[in-house]
Amino acid sequence: MSPLEPTMRDIKKVTLPCGLPVPALGQGTWNMGESAGSAAAEVRALQRGIELGMTLIDTAEMYADGGSEKVVGKAIAGRRDNVFLVSKVLPSNASRRGTIAACEASLRRLGVEQLDLYLLHWRGRYALAETIEAFETLIRDGKIRQWGVSNFDTDDMEELRELAGGDRVQTNQVLYNLSRRGIEYDLLPWSIEHGVPVMAYSPIEQGRLLLQASVMDVARRHCATPAQIALAWVMRNPGVIAIPKTGSIAHLEENRASLDIELDAVDFEALERAFATPKRKRPLEML
C-alpha cells in the first residue's frame, strides 16, 4: 500500500501519566470556526479523522472566539464516546472562579458534559496554584477528567510540579516541528524524564515546511508527501503527540498515513543537516 493511502491498523498510542493511552496523532482545530462557509467541510474532516482513529481532538475557547468549539461540537454529536476531547482556558480567565466559568462555557459550546483534558493555554497573571485548584474542583465535579498546560518552558514545568497537585499535570502543549526544535535542548528531555508527554501544535509549521528541499527529498524516497515526512519526524519520539489541523478530508487522510512511514538513518541525517539539533537554550517559541 502506498504511504499516501490511510490504513485502518491500530493507531500508535502515547500513554498519559494517569495511565490513559491516547492517539499519537490527533486533530487540531486552530482557525476552524472562523467562516460559516467552511464549517460543513471542517465537520466532515473531523468526523473522517475520528473514523480513522485520530480521536484526540484539540480546541480552545480562544479559537474563533468559541467558534472552533462549536464546530467540534457538531462533529462529535453522537460520537462523544469515541473522542478524547481537549480544550483550553485563556490565561485571562484562569482565576479559580474564572477557570470554572470558562470550562462551563466551553462545555455548552461543545454540547458535552465533560472534557477529557483541560489545559491552561499559557501563563498569565493568575497564580498557578489558583488555576490548579480550579482544575481539581472541575475534576471533583465531573466536568473534566484530567488537566494539563500549554506553552510552558522547563522552568515553568519545574515550578508547576513543586505546587500542591502540580505533579498531576498530564501534558504540555507546545510549538514543535522540524524548524522549531528549541525544546529538544532541555524541555523535551525534562518531559521524557518526568513522564509528561509533549503535544506538538503546528507540526508542519502551518504548511511552511512543505516546500523545504530536504523534506521534499525525503518524501520522494518514501513515495510520500512532505507533510507526511514532517509528521513522521515529530512522532519519532514515543512521548510526543502531534495535532495537525486540516479542514480537508484529503489532507486528513494524508496525515493519517504518516503513521505508516518509518524514517531511517539516511532520512534523519538529511533532515539534521537542514534543521540542526539546538546546541544551546532558546526561549520557548509560540505562534
C-alpha positions in Angstrom: 0.0 0.0 0.0 1.3 3.5 -0.9 2.1 5.8 2.1 -0.4 8.2 0.6 -3.3 5.8 1.5 -4.5 5.6 5.1 -4.6 2.2 6.7 -7.0 1.0 9.4 -4.5 -0.7 11.6 -4.4 0.3 15.2 -3.1 3.8 15.6 0.1 4.5 17.6 -0.6 5.5 21.2 1.0 7.7 23.8 0.3 7.0 27.5 -0.6 9.9 29.7 0.7 10.0 33.4 -2.7 8.9 34.6 -2.3 5.7 32.6 -4.7 6.5 29.8 -3.5 5.8 26.2 -4.3 8.4 23.6 -3.6 8.6 19.9 -0.1 9.9 19.0 -1.8 11.6 16.0 -4.8 13.8 16.8 -6.6 16.7 15.2 -6.0 20.4 15.8 -8.7 23.0 15.2 -6.9 26.3 15.3 -8.6 28.6 12.8 -11.6 26.4 12.5 -15.0 28.0 13.1 -14.0 31.4 11.6 -16.1 31.1 8.4 -19.6 29.8 8.2 -18.9 28.7 4.7 -16.2 26.3 5.8 -17.9 24.8 8.8 -19.5 21.9 7.0 -16.2 20.8 5.4 -14.5 21.2 8.8 -17.1 19.0 10.5 -16.8 16.3 7.8 -13.0 16.3 8.1 -13.1 15.9 11.9 -15.6 13.1 11.5 -13.4 11.3 9.0 -10.4 11.7 11.4 -12.5 10.0 14.1 -13.2 7.1 11.7 -9.5 6.7 11.0 -8.6 6.6 14.7 -7.5 10.2 15.1 -9.9 10.5 18.0 -7.9 13.1 20.0 -9.4 16.5 19.1 -7.8 19.7 20.4 -9.7 23.0 20.6 -9.8 26.1 22.8 -12.1 28.9 23.9 -9.8 31.3 22.1 -10.1 29.8 18.7 -12.6 31.9 16.7 -13.9 33.2 20.0 -15.5 29.8 20.7 -16.4 29.1 17.1 -14.0 26.2 16.9 -15.6 24.6 19.9 -19.0 24.9 18.2 -17.6 23.2 15.0 -16.1 20.4 17.2 -19.4 20.0 19.0 -21.2 19.4 15.7 -18.5 16.9 14.6 -18.7 14.8 17.7 -22.5 14.8 18.1 -23.4 11.2 18.5 -19.7 10.2 18.7 -18.7 11.6 22.1 -17.8 8.2 23.5 -15.3 7.7 20.7 -13.4 11.0 21.2 -10.7 12.2 23.6 -11.7 15.9 23.8 -9.2 18.6 24.8 -9.9 22.3 25.3 -8.1 25.2 26.8 -8.7 28.1 29.1 -7.3 31.6 28.4 -4.9 33.0 31.0 -7.1 36.0 31.4 -9.9 33.6 32.6 -7.6 31.4 34.7 -8.6 32.5 38.2 -10.3 29.9 40.4 -13.8 31.2 39.6 -12.9 32.2 36.1 -11.5 28.8 35.1 -14.7 27.1 36.2 -16.9 29.6 34.4 -14.8 29.3 31.2 -14.9 25.5 31.4 -18.7 25.5 31.7 -19.0 27.9 28.7 -16.8 25.5 26.7 -18.9 22.5 27.6 -22.0 24.4 26.5 -20.5 25.3 23.1 -19.2 21.7 22.6 -22.6 20.2 23.7 -21.0 17.8 26.2 -20.9 17.2 29.9 -17.2 16.6 30.4 -13.8 17.3 28.8 -11.2 14.6 28.8 -8.4 17.1 29.2 -8.4 20.8 30.0 -5.3 23.0 29.5 -4.1 26.4 30.7 -3.4 28.0 27.3 -0.3 29.9 28.6 0.8 31.6 31.8 -0.9 34.8 32.8 -1.3 37.0 35.8 -3.1 34.4 38.0 -1.1 32.2 40.3 -0.6 28.7 39.0 -1.8 27.4 42.4 -5.2 29.1 41.9 -5.6 27.6 38.4 -4.7 24.1 39.7 -7.2 24.5 42.5 -9.9 25.2 39.9 -8.8 22.3 37.7 -9.1 20.0 40.7 -12.5 21.3 41.5 -13.6 20.6 37.9 -12.3 17.1 38.2 -14.2 16.6 41.5 -17.4 17.9 39.9 -17.1 15.6 36.9 -16.6 18.4 34.4 -13.1 17.4 33.3 -11.2 14.1 33.6 -7.6 15.5 33.7 -5.7 18.8 33.2 -2.5 20.0 31.7 -0.8 23.1 30.4 0.3 24.7 27.2 3.3 26.9 26.2 5.2 26.1 29.4 9.0 26.2 29.3 11.2 24.0 31.5 11.3 26.4 34.4 7.5 26.7 34.3 7.2 23.0 34.5 9.6 22.7 37.4 7.7 25.4 39.2 4.4 23.7 38.5 5.4 20.3 39.8 6.5 21.9 43.1 3.0 23.1 43.8 0.4 21.1 45.6 -1.2 18.9 42.9 1.2 20.1 40.2 2.5 16.6 39.7 -0.9 15.6 38.2 -0.2 17.6 35.0 -0.9 15.3 32.0 0.7 17.1 29.1 2.4 20.3 27.9 1.2 21.5 24.5 4.0 23.4 22.7 5.1 24.5 19.3 7.3 21.8 17.9 8.4 20.8 14.4 11.5 20.4 12.2 12.1 24.2 12.1 11.2 24.8 15.7 13.5 22.3 17.6 14.3 24.5 20.6 12.5 22.2 23.1 15.0 19.5 22.4 17.7 21.2 24.3 16.0 20.9 27.7 12.2 20.9 27.7 11.8 17.7 25.8 14.4 15.7 27.8 12.8 17.1 31.0 9.4 15.9 29.8 10.6 12.5 28.9 12.4 12.1 32.3 9.2 13.1 34.2 6.9 11.1 32.0 4.9 14.1 30.8 4.0 13.8 27.1 4.5 16.8 24.8 1.6 17.7 22.5 3.1 19.3 19.4 1.0 22.0 17.7 1.7 23.3 14.2 3.8 20.2 13.5 4.2 21.2 9.8 4.7 24.9 10.6 1.4 25.9 9.1 2.5 24.4 5.8 5.8 26.3 5.5 7.8 23.1 5.7 6.2 21.6 2.6 8.5 23.4 0.2 11.7 22.8 2.1 14.1 20.9 -0.2 15.3 18.4 2.3 11.8 17.5 3.4 10.8 17.1 -0.3 13.8 14.9 -1.0 13.0 12.5 1.9 9.3 12.5 0.8 10.3 11.4 -2.7 12.4 8.5 -1.3 9.3 7.2 0.6 6.8 8.0 -2.2 5.1 10.2 0.4 4.3 13.9 0.8 6.4 16.5 2.7 3.6 16.8 5.2 3.8 13.1 6.0 7.5 13.3 6.5 7.2 16.3 8.8 4.6 14.5 10.9 6.6 11.2 11.0 9.6 13.1 12.2 7.7 14.8 15.0 6.2 11.5 16.1 9.5 9.6 16.1 9.7 10.1 19.8 7.3 7.9 21.8 6.5 10.8 24.1 5.2 13.2 21.5 1.6 13.7 20.3 1.1 15.6 17.0 -2.1 17.6 16.4 -2.1 18.9 12.8 -5.1 20.9 11.7 -6.9 20.5 8.4 -10.4 21.1 7.1 -9.8 18.8 4.1 -10.6 15.1 4.0 -7.8 14.5 1.5 -5.2 16.2 3.7 -6.7 14.4 6.8 -6.2 11.0 5.1 -2.7 12.1 4.1 -1.9 13.0 7.7 -3.2 9.6 8.9 -1.0 7.7 6.5 2.1 9.4 8.1 1.9 6.8 10.8 2.9 4.1 8.3 6.2 5.9 7.4 9.4 4.6 9.0 12.2 7.1 8.7 15.7 5.7 8.5 19.2 6.9 9.4 19.7 8.4 5.9 16.5 10.4 6.3 17.4 11.6 9.8 20.9 12.7 8.6 19.4 14.6 5.7 16.9 16.4 7.9 19.5 17.1 10.6 21.7 18.9 8.0 18.8 21.1 7.1 17.4 21.6 10.6 20.1 21.1 13.2 19.6 20.0 16.8 19.8 23.0 19.1 23.2 23.4 20.8 22.0 26.0 23.4 19.0 27.1 25.3 16.4 29.0 23.3 13.4 31.0 24.5 10.2 28.9 24.1 8.7 29.7 20.8 5.0 30.4 20.3 2.6 31.1 17.4 
